Amino acid sequence: MARTPRPAVVAGDDARLEAIWRTVASVPAGQVSTYGAIAARAGFPGRARLVGHALKVAPNTLALPWHRIVGAGGRIAVPAGSAAFREQRRRLRAEGVEVVGARVRIPRADDLDALLWGGG
């Protein structure tokens, strides 16, 4: 039986989007997280694409640090050479994040909690 893909967002998902926005907003300057880690932290494990959608539809007034969110393995997820790619690299470097090509260094998972949320 073929699987029908789930829609990224359905009516009534405002609470989901807001949870993701709060989680993205909590990533401190100079740090990065992945779409998957944000999804898990917001309570939606396995829904990395939902994070991408949430960032896409986020009101500009939220001023979310979207540039601190990268793909798996530290990959900048927007197309290389695009204006968004250049802007993300510029913002990350301005915060002291080392960017090599289209990648940033992602701390190990146990380090990430400590860095982002003070876990021990």
LINTASUL-V270567 format. One record per backbone hydrogen bond with DSSP energy under -1.0 kcal/mol. CO is the residue of the C=O (numbers start at 1). NH is the residue of the N-H. E is the energy in kcal/mol with one decimal. If there is no record, write none. Layout:
CO	NH	E
CO	NH	E
This chain:
10	13	-1.3
13	17	-2.4
14	18	-2.7
15	19	-2.0
16	20	-2.2
17	21	-2.9
18	22	-2.5
19	23	-1.9
20	24	-2.8
21	25	-2.5
24	27	-1.7
28	31	-1.8
33	70	-2.8
34	38	-2.4
35	39	-2.4
36	40	-2.4
37	41	-2.6
38	42	-2.3
39	44	-3.4
40	43	-1.2
44	47	-1.7
47	51	-1.2
48	52	-1.7
49	53	-2.4
50	54	-2.7
51	55	-2.4
52	56	-1.9
53	57	-2.2
59	62	-2.0
60	63	-1.6
64	66	-2.0
65	68	-2.1
66	69	-1.8
68	33	-2.5
70	35	-1.6
71	74	-1.7
74	104	-1.9
75	71	-3.5
79	82	-2.0
82	86	-2.4
83	87	-2.4
84	88	-2.6
85	89	-2.5
86	90	-2.4
87	91	-2.7
88	92	-2.6
89	93	-2.6
90	94	-2.2
91	95	-1.1
92	97	-2.5
93	96	-1.8
100	103	-1.8
102	76	-3.2
103	100	-2.6
108	112	-2.3
109	113	-1.4
110	114	-1.0
111	115	-2.8
112	116	-3.0
113	117	-2.6
113	119	-1.5
114	118	-1.0
